[in-house]
Amino acid sequence: MRLILLGPPGAGKGTQSKILETEYGVAQIATGDMLRAEVAAGSPVGMEAKAVMAAGGLVSDDIIIRMLKNRVSQPDCQKGFILDGFPRTIPQAEALDALLHEMDMDLDAVIALEVNEPVLVERISGRFSCKTCNAGYHETFKRPKIDGTCDVCGGHEFIHRADDKAETVHARLEAYNAQTAPILPYYRAQGRFFTVDGMAEMDEVSSQIAAILDRLHALN
Ligand code: AMP
């Protein structure tokens, strides 16, 4: 299965791709996570990306496309992958098409999660994650069962993303509207494009995605 989850920051792409990763045994490729790892490692890519990410802008297509090409050729992507946070520009979408063509692969579906802007801001500004295992939480919607202890690994340290601050969130939404939203018509024109109500409860969103994938599976 090869899938793209599209949507603005805070739409639930990360949450839903992690669920799909577990259910379908395919790799989640989150370019934002990959970049944060580069920044933490202080690599040349990380050093170049750090300021752009902190300001809520988009990292250059060259860097991202190179990173993505290396990632999809890893063995864990053989069974398939879910792209989360890529593509974010038309040149990235075109580069992905060329790469898939070269590898003689197709996309099964492009699924866009639709969420309105006030809800995105509320979701992003309350989120935090476990420093050890990266499990995601929210101050209002999803607190750990025991305060201060990660439900998944029992860790006690939590982090807020540097770019989840209110002023950066607005810049990220602007980048989405200006540079990423134009790829929706690009994929709609290619077919196999679906929208899902991302305002629904997390389980309901998962069911809607599963229903799309089941329908596609029945067609194949
Ligand atoms: P995310 O975790 O997907 O919200 O990404 C965090 C940040 O990483 C974004 O705000 C961008 O600065 C950068 N980033 C992640 N993916 C991409 C991409 N495909 N193209 C450009 N920049 C990206």
Residues whose N, C-alpha, C, O or C-beta is under 5 A from the ligand:
A	BS01	AMP	P9 T31 G32 D33 L35 V52 M53 G56 G57 L58 V59 I64 D84 G85 F86 P87 R88
